[in-house]
Amino acid sequence: MTPSKPHVVVLGGNFAGLASAQKIREYVGSSVNITLIDRKDYLLFVPNIPTDVMENRDPAKHQRLQLRAALKSDDIEFVQGIVKQVDVAQRTVDFLPFERPGAECEVLHYDYLVIAMGAHLAYDKIPGFAEHGHTVSDLFHGERLRQYLHEGGYHGGPIAIGSAHFHQGDGAEGLAPYPGGSIPYAHAACEGPIMELTTALASWLVTSGKGTPEKITVFTPEEELIAADAGENNVRHFLRLIAGMGIHYRKNMPDIARLTAAGVEFDGGETIEAELKIILPDWVAHECLRDLPIADSKGFIKTNLLMRNPDHPEIFAAGDCAAVTMPKIGGIGHQEAEIIGRQVALDLGLMDPEEANQPLQPVTFCIGDMGEGKAFYVRANTWFGGKEEVLKIGRIPYRLKMRYRDLFFLTNGKIPGFGLDIAQFAAEKIF
């Protein structure tokens, strides 16, 4: 590390953190030193965990990208540690090295800070989840569900799939990413996996001989539409599709009170009978961020649409920990990382303002497995005030989902722009 160069510290090494570090290096070259801190030394490729589960593969063997090698190729220093404190006045980060118990706390100074730590997925706030719940948000739970489905745990009873209530902060109030638009409030942080698992499980029930889709109930805390960020017309098409399969849909559900062996119990006394309960939790800000002056009412980091904190412009946020990121999906984190790279380049005089000052216009981009080699492809921005909605269903989207993962790993996460353009062209023009 060259002491005279500005020091960029990136907190978090999943999609938003890795992409931010890489984009800064791409746009500023050797003009800065970059250090990335994460408690794990790999990127968790969450989008393909459900497919591994349904196709009877252990996701731990396929969905990890090692960070040390990926970062070394861009001369980015990696520190495996747990962030304990951020001092915005002193511009320091306290972290605990994660390699052994009893390690001493260390301090890093930053000139620029990128907070991309994701969120605390609060399964620990759902009584009964450990005993009776399943999910696909990480390798452990993905493998646990795979074993339950494929190795005799599931006995063919009813299935419930849905979300606990998300408690969104106020950090994105007043932001308009499209003319007349906004960052909407949502009662669930991310419901794409619910849509994916609903259709994939419906297919699996039939092909495995375990039953028919009528066993499934999908529920949402949203007043009307599940995953409304995917576009109203797209979601209504999805709901007609699952209704035609016999899948039950329950909207405007109270928060989850507890999970039991018999099913899901909600605040107020409503219940859904279920042997298998697949749940997405509340997304909660990390404890070390909640009381910072740069955080909103729920601990998410406040930014403008150029991903800078208004009061501390040397601080950026991207991904799930950013207040502006709704829904909490990796694709929007990538869009934000691009902006951050350009903004640092602007500060260093390496990019002109017209090119650098392109604010966030979030787009929901999702490809979800439907089983039997098919998938749905969604691209939409209408939830934010845009005018585009696209939905495609078939085998080409499934192949794109698999090949995107392969290309991501091959390039250490640096998907070239033409790759995404080809994927969009293949899904929307050829298919």
Secondary structure, 3 states (H helix, E strand, C coil): CCCCCCEEEEECCCHHHHHHHHHHHHHHHHHCEEEEEECCCEEECHHHHHHHHHCCCCHHHCCEEEHHHHHHCCCCEEEEEEEEEEECCCCEEEEEECCCCCCCCEEEECCEEEECCCCEECHHHCCCHHHHCECCCCHHHHHHHHHHHHCCCCCCCCEEEEECCCCCCCCCCCCCCCCCCCCCCCCCCCCHHHHHHHHHHHHHHHHCCCCCHHHEEEECCCCCCCCHHHCHHHHHHHHHHHHHHCCEEECCCCCEEEECCCEEEECCCCEEECCEEEEECCEECCHHHHCCCCECCCCCECCCCCCECCCCCCEEECHHHECCCCCCCHHHHHHHHHHHHHHHHHHCCCCCHHHHCCCCCCCEEEEEEEECCEEEEEEECHHHCCCCEEEEEEHHHHHHHHHHHHHHHHCCCCCCHHHHHHHHHHHHHHC
